[in-house]
């Protein structure tokens, strides 16, 4: 795939060819998720959700379909809904204690984060 009229002074505004654009290199999103420090952080957040609390799980070394499948198992464990956004699992409600315990029994090193 070759971009036409590539000038050093021009900026890509919108393109459907490459998907999301990386802000640092201005290329398609081909970067991998950084490995981090090996800890899974489980935190509670209400920011941007009109006061509704969700449990966020960050730092899992999974990507794509395997992350979604693992999120599905966690949602079933909690008996609630949720989603996966940008490599972060969001579970509806405050289930930090249950999730930290479950992640530690599965073999991940999970810790509570935040207040």
C-alpha positions in Angstrom: 0.0 0.0 0.0 1.5 3.2 -1.1 0.3 6.7 -0.2 0.2 9.2 -3.0 1.6 12.7 -2.8 3.4 12.1 0.5 4.8 15.5 1.5 6.7 16.2 4.7 4.5 19.3 5.4 1.2 17.5 5.0 -0.7 15.8 7.8 -3.1 12.8 7.4 -6.5 14.0 8.5 -8.7 11.0 7.8 -8.2 7.7 6.1 -10.2 4.5 6.0 -7.3 2.5 4.6 -5.1 2.3 7.7 -7.7 2.2 10.5 -6.7 4.1 13.6 -3.6 6.3 13.3 -0.7 6.2 15.8 -0.2 9.8 17.2 3.6 9.4 17.5 4.5 7.8 14.1 1.5 8.8 12.0 1.1 5.3 10.6 -1.6 2.6 11.0 -2.1 1.0 14.3 0.5 -1.8 14.0 2.0 -1.5 17.4 1.7 -4.2 20.0 0.5 -3.7 23.6 3.5 -3.0 25.9 4.3 -5.8 28.4 4.4 -3.5 31.5 5.7 -4.7 34.8 3.8 -8.0 34.9 1.2 -6.9 37.5 -2.5 -7.0 36.7 -4.2 -3.9 38.2 -7.8 -4.1 39.2 -9.4 -0.8 40.0 -12.8 0.8 40.3 -13.8 3.8 38.2 -16.9 6.0 37.7 -15.2 8.6 35.4 -17.3 9.4 32.3 -20.1 7.0 33.3 -22.6 9.3 35.0 -21.7 7.9 38.5 -22.1 4.3 37.5 -19.1 2.2 38.8 -17.2 -0.3 36.8 -14.2 -2.5 37.6 -11.2 -2.0 35.2 -8.7 -4.7 34.7 -5.4 -3.5 33.1 -2.1 -5.2 32.2 -3.3 -8.6 31.0 -0.7 -10.1 28.6 -3.5 -11.1 26.2 -4.6 -9.5 22.9 -7.5 -9.7 20.5 -9.8 -12.7 20.6 -8.1 -14.3 23.6 -8.6 -11.1 25.7 -12.3 -11.1 24.7 -12.7 -14.7 25.6 -11.0 -14.2 29.0 -13.3 -11.1 29.6 -16.3 -13.3 28.9 -15.2 -15.8 31.5 -14.7 -13.0 34.1 -18.1 -11.5 33.3 -19.7 -14.9 33.8 -17.8 -15.3 37.1 -19.2 -11.9 38.3 -22.7 -12.5 36.8 -22.7 -9.1 35.1 -22.0 -7.4 31.8 -18.9 -5.6 30.5 -16.7 -4.9 27.6 -13.1 -4.7 26.3 -11.8 -1.3 25.2 -8.2 -0.6 24.2 -6.8 -3.7 26.0 -8.7 -2.9 29.2 -11.5 -5.1 30.5 -14.5 -3.2 32.0 -16.8 -5.2 34.2 -20.0 -3.5 35.4 -20.2 -3.0 39.2 -17.6 -3.2 41.9 -16.1 -6.7 41.9 -12.5 -6.0 42.8 -12.2 -8.5 45.6 -13.7 -11.3 43.6 -11.7 -10.6 40.5 -8.3 -10.2 42.3 -8.9 -13.5 44.1 -9.9 -15.2 40.8 -7.0 -13.8 38.8 -4.5 -14.9 41.5 -5.9 -18.5 41.5 -5.7 -18.6 37.7 -2.0 -17.7 37.9 -1.8 -14.0 37.3 -0.2 -11.6 39.8 -3.2 -9.3 40.4 -3.3 -6.3 42.8 -5.9 -3.7 43.7 -5.1 -0.3 42.4 -6.5 3.1 43.3 -8.4 4.1 46.4 
